[in-house]
Amino acid sequence: MSLEEIVLIEQFPDAETYCRMRVAAGLSPKTLEAARRGLPNTLYGVSLLREDEVVGMGRIIGDNGTVFTVADIAVQPALQGKGLGKRILAALDAWLRANVPESAYVTLVADGDAKHLYAKFGFVESAPYSVNMEYVMGAGGKRLSGPGYT
């Protein structure tokens, strides 16, 4: 099957597929409970399908007015580096341009070399003016932080 046979649809995967795709693509794992609670809040999402299998995904989350975040861009490892991430981001970018009001903040967190792809769509590093800060919620409300935490 060629890359041209991979179809982009304007629908984000279900929670089970989302969790599987994140791990397969090397993103941090999410629990099924977290996915089931969070995914309905997707403002816009896309999937890449090869036959009926999801091989890529990406979505936009936010308050639909002042803040929009590009999130969960993932492509199956065997298909990475073939322009599919760019295809996902182009669809998300088109939606943002058509739907985001003036003065809204559009953000994302770039892992590794993905920052080069995002730069092609106008994203710039915000440091030193602002930096991304985060922690992951662990069991029992314990905050997990630092490189490599899971």
Rosetta silent file (secondary structure, phi, psi, omega in degrees, C-alpha in Angstrom):
SEQUENCE: MSLEEIVLIEQFPDAETYCRMRVAAGLSPKTLEAARRGLPNTLYGVSLLREDEVVGMGRIIGDNGTVFTVADIAVQPALQGKGLGKRILAALDAWLRANVPESAYVTLVADGDAKHLYAKFGFVESAPYSVNMEYVMGAGGKRLSGPGYT
SCORE:     score description
SCORE:     0.000 S_00000001
   1 L     0.000  136.993 -179.613    0.000    0.000    0.000 S_00000001
   2 L   -91.963  164.778  178.824    1.298    3.444   -0.899 S_00000001
   3 H   -62.907  -28.472  179.846    1.190    6.607    1.195 S_00000001
   4 H   -65.891  -20.400  179.860   -1.380    8.033   -1.238 S_00000001
   5 H   -85.482   -2.440  175.843   -3.810    5.352   -0.048 S_00000001
   6 E   -85.500  122.215 -172.755   -3.697    6.719    3.515 S_00000001
   7 E  -104.148  135.633  174.445   -6.817    8.835    3.960 S_00000001
   8 E   -94.097  127.362  175.672   -7.227   11.783    6.346 S_00000001
   9 E  -120.654  150.805  179.456  -10.651   12.011    7.974 S_00000001
  10 L   -88.172   69.252  178.412  -12.013   14.740   10.241 S_00000001
  11 L  -157.125  132.606  179.714  -12.656   12.458   13.174 S_00000001
  12 L   -88.913  147.870 -178.511  -10.496   11.715   16.192 S_00000001
  13 L   -63.339  164.190  175.021  -10.021    8.073   17.267 S_00000001
  14 L   -71.649  172.066 -173.670  -11.873    6.453   20.147 S_00000001
  15 H   -61.301  -41.779 -179.014  -10.258    6.247   23.583 S_00000001
  16 H   -63.898  -45.496  179.831   -8.807    2.758   23.153 S_00000001
  17 H   -65.463  -41.443  177.744   -7.198    3.607   19.805 S_00000001
  18 H   -56.181  -49.583 -179.048   -5.940    6.926   21.197 S_00000001
  19 H   -62.032  -43.821  179.816   -4.196    5.170   24.103 S_00000001
  20 H   -63.875  -44.815 -178.902   -2.671    2.551   21.795 S_00000001
  21 H   -63.947  -40.329  179.485   -1.479    5.142   19.250 S_00000001
  22 H   -58.616  -48.356 -178.576    0.195    7.314   21.906 S_00000001
  23 H   -66.048  -45.209 -178.737    2.279    4.419   23.188 S_00000001
  24 H   -59.529  -36.547 -177.280    3.080    3.102   19.686 S_00000001
  25 L   -85.335   -1.572  178.000    4.296    6.559   18.599 S_00000001
  26 L    89.350   11.505  175.513    6.502    6.993   21.661 S_00000001
  27 L   -84.622  164.511  179.584    4.312    9.502   23.496 S_00000001
  28 L   -64.581  142.925 -179.660    3.620    9.187   27.211 S_00000001
  29 L   -70.672  151.107  173.855    0.884    6.690   28.059 S_00000001
  30 L  -124.489  146.178  177.549   -2.546    7.848   29.198 S_00000001
  31 L   -73.371  156.227  177.922   -5.027    5.785   31.152 S_00000001
  32 H   -62.134  -37.958  178.147   -8.233    4.702   29.476 S_00000001
  33 H   -61.348  -46.524  179.561  -10.182    6.634   32.138 S_00000001
  34 H   -61.557  -42.533  179.541   -8.274    9.843   31.376 S_00000001
  35 H   -63.622  -44.074 -179.341   -8.818    9.358   27.639 S_00000001
  36 H   -64.027  -33.009  177.991  -12.532    8.715   28.036 S_00000001
  37 H   -77.830  -38.006 -172.931  -12.903   11.887   30.100 S_00000001
  38 H   -85.198  -38.259 -172.946  -10.722   14.096   27.935 S_00000001
  39 H   -60.803  -33.705  176.849  -11.430   13.158   24.334 S_00000001
  40 H   -62.091  -15.304  179.266  -15.026   14.484   24.287 S_00000001
  41 H   -89.065    7.294  177.529  -13.497   17.931   24.888 S_00000001
  42 L   -65.022  127.714  176.285  -11.676   17.835   21.544 S_00000001
  43 L   -77.677  -40.326  179.885  -12.490   20.939   19.509 S_00000001
  44 E  -157.311  137.132  178.987  -11.271   19.409   16.248 S_00000001
  45 E  -147.509  155.769  178.622   -9.450   16.208   15.472 S_00000001
  46 E  -133.429  157.387  173.948   -8.262   14.154   12.544 S_00000001
  47 E  -131.665  148.027  170.086   -7.207   10.579   11.919 S_00000001
  48 E  -103.866  128.205 -178.511   -5.139    9.014    9.187 S_00000001
  49 E  -116.107  134.509  168.782   -6.557    5.686    8.031 S_00000001
  50 E  -114.439  110.263 -167.160   -4.876    2.911    6.097 S_00000001
  51 L    58.844 -119.093  179.171   -7.789    0.722    5.109 S_00000001
  52 L  -108.256    9.761 -176.966   -9.733    0.781    8.406 S_00000001
  53 E   -97.588  132.548  175.183   -6.727    1.077   10.729 S_00000001
  54 E   -73.940  122.594  179.131   -5.768    4.370   12.417 S_00000001
  55 E  -117.455   -4.183  177.881   -2.114    5.057   11.607 S_00000001
  56 E  -162.472  158.726 -179.242   -1.980    8.723   12.632 S_00000001
  57 E  -160.527  162.171  173.835   -3.883   11.313   14.649 S_00000001
  58 E  -169.602  153.132 -179.095   -3.859   14.891   15.902 S_00000001
  59 E  -151.010  168.100  175.618   -6.269   17.206   17.665 S_00000001
  60 E  -121.103  131.897  177.027   -6.951   20.692   18.973 S_00000001
  61 E  -123.896  167.715  177.251   -8.100   21.311   22.519 S_00000001
  62 E   147.515 -167.531 -178.227   -8.836   24.522   24.427 S_00000001
  63 L   -94.574    2.232  177.827  -11.580   26.868   25.541 S_00000001
  64 L    65.142   23.709  178.023  -12.652   27.669   21.943 S_00000001
  65 L  -150.169  -58.031 -175.486  -12.089   31.373   22.443 S_00000001
  66 L  -107.868  -25.158 -175.521   -8.859   32.521   24.052 S_00000001
  67 E  -136.897  130.085  176.892   -6.639   29.424   24.156 S_00000001
  68 E  -131.796  136.259 -179.893   -6.143   26.626   21.645 S_00000001
  69 E  -126.894  128.067  172.715   -3.591   23.829   21.984 S_00000001
  70 E   -80.506  128.387 -173.235   -2.389   21.478   19.280 S_00000001
  71 E  -144.812  161.265  168.460   -2.034   18.078   20.952 S_00000001
  72 E    58.155   36.895  174.083   -1.608   14.363   20.483 S_00000001
  73 E   -78.357  120.574 -176.862    0.023   14.351   17.065 S_00000001
  74 E  -146.366  140.874  176.478    1.129   10.767   16.574 S_00000001
  75 E  -133.485  138.492  177.423    2.077    8.577   13.615 S_00000001
  76 L   -52.851  138.425 -175.046    2.839    4.852   13.717 S_00000001
  77 H   -51.906  -41.513 -178.062    6.620    4.379   13.876 S_00000001
  78 H   -64.418  -18.315 -177.600    6.903    2.509   10.552 S_00000001
  79 H  -108.044    0.334 -179.755    5.291    5.504    8.817 S_00000001
  80 L   -69.455  150.358  179.065    7.169    8.303   10.578 S_00000001
  81 L    79.541   14.455 -178.164    9.382   10.563    8.483 S_00000001
  82 L  -116.799   13.631  177.295    7.178   10.211    5.403 S_00000001
  83 L    90.097    4.097 -178.364    5.248   13.498    5.632 S_00000001
  84 H   -74.580  -35.088  174.879    2.213   12.175    7.496 S_00000001
  85 H   -61.941  -39.185  177.450    2.794   14.414   10.529 S_00000001
  86 H   -64.131  -38.763  177.865    2.881   17.360    8.131 S_00000001
  87 H   -63.141  -43.296  177.972   -0.412   16.192    6.631 S_00000001
  88 H   -62.760  -49.711 -177.457   -2.004   16.055   10.083 S_00000001
  89 H   -63.650  -35.337  177.641   -0.645   19.465   11.051 S_00000001
  90 H   -62.511  -40.129  178.017   -1.811   21.011    7.763 S_00000001
  91 H   -66.917  -43.120  178.470   -5.385   19.898    8.507 S_00000001
  92 H   -64.436  -41.628  179.420   -5.206   21.245   12.061 S_00000001
  93 H   -62.227  -41.389  178.478   -3.690   24.504   10.812 S_00000001
  94 H   -61.561  -41.518  178.628   -6.498   24.957    8.261 S_00000001
  95 H   -65.724  -43.831  179.221   -9.087   24.522   11.020 S_00000001
  96 H   -59.133  -46.144 -178.862   -7.259   26.977   13.290 S_00000001
  97 H   -62.155  -32.576 -178.286   -7.094   29.622   10.528 S_00000001
  98 H   -85.612  -19.927 -169.040  -10.816   29.276    9.863 S_00000001
  99 H  -124.009  -13.888 -174.573  -12.020   29.140   13.482 S_00000001
 100 L   -89.711  127.887  179.492   -9.703   30.920   15.896 S_00000001
 101 L   -72.925  156.454  176.159  -10.633   34.502   16.815 S_00000001
 102 L   -54.533  140.685  178.021   -8.170   37.354   16.688 S_00000001
 103 L    82.606   -5.002  178.985   -5.950   37.630   19.800 S_00000001
 104 L   -68.792  150.979 -179.908   -6.363   33.951   20.753 S_00000001
 105 E   -96.575  123.947  176.353   -3.302   32.077   21.938 S_00000001
 106 E  -114.170  124.985 -172.240   -2.365   28.950   19.946 S_00000001
 107 E  -135.213  167.187  170.992    0.198   26.727   21.608 S_00000001
 108 L  -163.321  164.486  173.412    1.777   23.286   21.556 S_00000001
 109 L  -110.790  121.699 -178.446    4.561   21.369   23.223 S_00000001
 110 L   -96.585  124.796  175.643    7.182   20.172   20.751 S_00000001
 111 L   -94.801  125.856  174.309    9.033   16.958   21.528 S_00000001
 112 L    55.919 -134.904 -175.740   12.537   16.682   20.082 S_00000001
 113 L   -74.429   -4.904  177.320   12.965   17.442   16.404 S_00000001
 114 H   -59.157  -21.905  179.679    9.203   17.891   15.889 S_00000001
 115 H   -59.104  -28.002  178.945    9.868   21.573   16.579 S_00000001
 116 H   -69.205  -38.279  175.332   11.231   21.873   13.020 S_00000001
 117 H   -65.108  -46.444 -177.529    7.910   20.714   11.559 S_00000001
 118 H   -63.682  -35.021  178.358    5.943   23.070   13.800 S_00000001
 119 H   -60.945  -33.043  178.325    8.153   26.003   12.827 S_00000001
 120 L   -64.714  -18.502  179.037    7.050   25.509    9.200 S_00000001
 121 L  -105.527   16.461  173.186    3.516   26.317   10.389 S_00000001
 122 L    93.659   -0.639  178.237    4.510   29.521   12.183 S_00000001
 123 L   -75.748  138.332  178.647    5.126   28.233   15.702 S_00000001
 124 L  -126.187  151.810  176.147    8.070   29.865   17.470 S_00000001
 125 L   -68.716  136.489 -174.826    9.861   29.031   20.680 S_00000001
 126 L   -92.776  -15.948  179.184    8.615   31.306   23.439 S_00000001
 127 L   -66.340  145.214    9.349   11.657   31.177   25.736 S_00000001
 128 L   -91.171    1.604 -177.260   13.005   33.207   27.422 S_00000001
 129 L   -68.824  -40.095  175.221    9.720   35.135   27.720 S_00000001
 130 L  -142.462  154.387  176.465    7.713   32.074   28.676 S_00000001
 131 L  -133.300  152.362  175.416    8.533   28.428   29.246 S_00000001
 132 L   -74.863  133.585  175.759    6.411   25.318   29.311 S_00000001
 133 L  -129.306  145.170 -174.889    5.894   23.995   32.831 S_00000001
 134 L  -159.266  164.979  162.756    4.162   20.761   33.692 S_00000001
 135 L  -152.121  159.257  177.955    3.648   17.831   35.982 S_00000001
 136 E  -108.625  136.032  178.771    1.839   14.537   35.535 S_00000001
 137 E   -77.828  124.851  177.191   -0.743   13.423   38.070 S_00000001
 138 L   -99.042 -176.359  179.892    0.178   10.116   39.620 S_00000001
 139 H   -61.023  142.482  177.530   -1.819    7.684   41.719 S_00000001
 140 H    68.124   21.416  178.809   -3.356    9.122   44.862 S_00000001
 141 H    77.602   11.140  178.564   -2.934   12.706   43.707 S_00000001
 142 L   -75.999  130.803  177.078    0.874   12.531   43.796 S_00000001
 143 E   -83.380  129.780  177.092    2.533   14.912   41.367 S_00000001
 144 E  -107.690  137.164  179.639    5.191   13.331   39.170 S_00000001
 145 L  -150.140  167.797  177.045    7.762   15.579   37.520 S_00000001
 146 L    99.996  161.851 -178.971   11.152   15.671   35.874 S_00000001
 147 L   -60.014  135.988  175.936   12.636   14.121   32.759 S_00000001
 148 L    75.543   12.008  179.850   11.605   10.539   32.168 S_00000001
 149 L   -74.053  140.075  172.420    8.871   10.439   34.795 S_00000001
 150 L  -161.684    0.000    0.000    6.073    7.909   34.295 S_00000001
